[in-house]
Amino acid sequence: MLTRYMGMTPQSQSYLFTFGLSLTLLGMVLTDMWLPMVAGSMIMTGLAVEAWIRVAHIIPMHQELRSMNKQIEKLQSQVRNLEDNE
């Protein structure tokens, strides 16, 4: 899913999927087409939950991992400099 919608930000995707889920649930209330709406609501719920988890947890985790990798590389270069000086 991470490569499916590259033209939109993850935040926009989560809003879009949540809006789609609310429209699907509204359609379930207002129409008699329950079976297609139930299938659509299950799909939209999965997409919305995945998008919100990505926004809330996965993206910040990747950013933290990048900063930790930069710190590790910096420490490794300092260790190499110390070893070279000895």
Secondary structure, 3 states (H helix, E strand, C coil): CCCCCCCCCHHHHHHHHHHHHHHHHHHHHHCCCHHHHHHHHHHHHHHHHHHHHHHHHHHHHHHHHHHHHHHHHHHHHHHHHHHHHC
